[in-house]
Amino acid sequence: MRIACVQSFPIDYCLDYVNAIASIGEVDFLASNRALADRDVYLDPRVRLTRLAWPRHRSLANIGLLRQMTQVIRARDVDLVHFLGDDVTWLNLLPYLIGRRPTVITVHDAEPHPGDTESGMMPRFVINRFNSGATRLIVHGENIRKALVRRIGRSPDDMDVLPHVALMRYAEFAKREALKPTPKEGKRNLLFFGRIMAYKGLPVLLDAGRLVKQSIPELELVVAGRGPALDELRPRLWDDNIVLHDGFVPDRDVAQLFLDTELVVLPYIEASQSGILALAAAFGKPAIVSDVGEIGELVRSSGMGLVVPPNDPQALASAISRVLSDPALAKQLAAASAEAARGQGIMSPEVVAKRAHGCYETAIGNFASLKQRAG
């Protein structure tokens, strides 16, 4: 099977996904030179990479990008084209240029998140049209599938559920560079990582942290990332038990943050799925998450953490205190987290690749049937 994967964002997901499916076929990866930077060192050698000059959304140079992509896809004579996201406007035109081939689109979010100004650049009607025209769609869970059915009216039978693949490259970086956890020095370390936007619920975690600190004064909350919600929260981040890593976090620092933390916290008030949870699993770190989107169900089914109601500082504080006060529980959750990312774990590359292969075979079969009926 020959598969062309077209990059979307975030790049981390794309890298680990194409690495996962390298075991099931010949994979071409068409990626932005700027987004990829020097990350090609993480690619499986079996993945054939095409670096592309990827213009900004409003640039007419995207016409040239489409031409290059079309040339690569036609030259490779791929069996299927997989768009790894639906958030790039010009790619909506590519299915019309590549000849009669089945297309698959991964839909990470059925609806935009509150306060997510970065993902709102592509008009919703364009996304809907793009998704409606694909041979099949991939989503990360049943709740996203149901929301997508409501939004675009496609049958749920046209959609396959693939869990978010574990983001292994940072853990592999840590291993390659022989990074070690930093000595704790009496601190109990929690980590909030990623884009800081309204739906991520950081104020809920700050409220919960103050409650936890009453019984665990050595608590240290590490907040790492950037985003539009950060500025209004800065006055609350001056507490002496909060460490702020403001802005882009380099690969080495990402790896070190996850090595150092005891617990990853996702206090989201709304979400669909989470790459941060996939990153926590790669490091074998337990998580406390809000019961939103697919996140709560994934944590429950994998056993990698505790689930609390969204927007409930008291419940979040109780869960944090419970894990930090019970070494046996913390060890159990950490083991389940590591297991979720490996072998037959729900987010492991092996499991994701197997499910992706089934999706691709169905897409190719469905496309062939439609083509035959069309004469």
Secondary structure, DSSP 8 states (H G I E B T S, - for coil): -EEEEE--S-HHHHHHHHHHHTTTSEEEEEEEHHHHTTGGGGS-TTSEEEEE----TT-TTHHHHHHHHHHHHHHHT-SEEEES-S--GGGGGGGGTS-S--EEEE-S-SS--TT--GGGSS-HHHHHHHHHHSSEEEESSHHHHHHHHHHH---GGGEEE-------HHHHHHHHTT------TT-EEEEEES---GGG-HHHHHHHHHHHHHH-TTEEEEEEE--TTHHHHGGGG-STTEEEEES---HHHHHHHHHH-SEEEE--SS-S--HHHHHHHHTT--EEEES-TTHHHHHHHHT-EEEE-TT-HHHHHHHHHHHHH-HHHHHHHHHHHHHHTSTT-TT-HHHHHHHHHHHHHHHHHHHHHHHHHT-
